Amino acid sequence: QVQLVESGGGLVQAGGSLRLSCVASGITFSAAAMSWYRQAAGKRRELVAAVSSGGTTDYADSVKGRFIISRDNAKNTVYLQMNSLKPEDTAVYYCKAALPFAYWGQGTQVTVSS
């Protein structure tokens, strides 16, 4: 049974930081491309950041220079370090594993107050 469990969301003031974690089980984590998506109220889900199995990273333009995605294969965990947060970063953040079948976590709420 595949499980992706996100944590680390919460309420933070603009300019603050949060670190999201996603722990995977039931998959060969080191072989998976991992990514973070977010979905704000009334909007489509969008890609925030991705890291390949080889460690190559990619970011949405809106978060470049502020967010950092990383992975720890020994812990089956992918992280999203979010700095200089803005109110427009408010959303539910989802972890995704692609193997190539896609698996999703349940999401964690991030709220940035102005």
C-alpha positions in Angstrom: 0.0 0.0 0.0 1.4 3.3 -1.1 1.2 6.2 1.3 2.5 9.7 1.1 2.1 11.7 4.3 2.7 15.4 4.3 3.4 17.5 7.4 4.8 20.9 8.3 2.0 23.2 7.1 0.5 25.9 9.3 -0.1 29.6 9.7 2.8 32.0 9.2 3.2 35.8 8.7 4.4 37.2 5.4 8.1 37.0 5.1 8.3 33.9 7.3 9.4 30.4 6.6 8.0 26.9 6.7 9.4 23.5 5.9 7.1 20.8 4.5 8.0 17.1 4.7 6.5 14.2 2.8 7.3 10.7 3.9 6.7 7.9 1.4 6.0 4.2 2.0 5.2 1.3 -0.2 7.3 2.6 -3.1 10.9 2.4 -4.3 11.4 6.0 -3.2 14.9 6.4 -4.8 13.4 5.6 -8.2 10.6 8.1 -7.9 10.4 11.6 -9.3 9.0 13.7 -6.4 7.2 16.9 -6.6 5.2 19.4 -4.7 1.9 20.9 -6.0 -0.4 23.4 -4.5 -4.0 24.4 -4.9 -5.4 27.6 -3.7 -9.1 28.1 -3.1 -11.0 28.3 -6.4 -7.9 27.7 -8.4 -6.4 24.8 -10.3 -3.7 22.6 -8.8 -0.2 23.8 -9.9 3.3 22.5 -9.8 5.5 24.2 -7.3 8.7 22.2 -7.4 10.1 18.9 -8.6 13.1 16.8 -8.0 14.0 13.8 -10.2 15.4 10.5 -9.0 18.8 11.8 -10.0 18.4 15.0 -8.0 17.7 17.5 -10.8 15.3 20.2 -9.5 12.8 22.5 -11.2 10.7 25.3 -9.9 7.7 27.4 -10.8 8.7 30.9 -11.7 6.6 32.2 -8.8 8.8 30.4 -6.2 12.2 30.5 -7.7 14.8 31.9 -5.3 12.4 31.4 -2.4 11.6 27.7 -2.2 14.0 24.8 -2.2 13.1 21.2 -2.8 15.3 18.4 -1.6 15.1 14.7 -1.0 16.6 12.2 1.5 16.4 8.7 0.0 17.6 7.1 3.2 14.5 8.5 5.0 12.1 8.2 2.0 11.4 11.9 2.5 11.1 14.9 0.2 11.2 18.4 1.7 10.1 21.8 0.6 11.8 24.7 2.3 9.7 27.8 1.8 11.2 31.2 2.6 10.0 34.7 2.2 6.5 33.5 2.1 3.8 35.7 0.6 0.0 35.7 1.1 -0.3 34.4 -2.5 1.5 31.2 -1.3 -1.6 30.3 0.7 -2.8 27.0 -0.5 -3.1 23.3 0.2 0.3 21.7 -0.6 0.4 18.2 -2.0 3.2 15.8 -2.4 3.3 13.6 -5.5 5.4 10.6 -6.5 5.7 9.4 -10.1 6.9 6.0 -10.9 5.5 6.6 -13.5 2.2 6.0 -11.9 1.2 9.0 -9.9 0.6 8.8 -6.2 -0.6 11.8 -4.1 -0.6 12.7 -0.4 -3.6 14.1 1.4 -2.2 17.6 1.5 -1.2 20.1 4.2 -2.6 23.6 4.5 -0.3 26.6 4.4 -1.7 30.0 5.3 0.3 33.1 5.0 -1.1 36.2 6.6 -0.3 39.7 5.5 
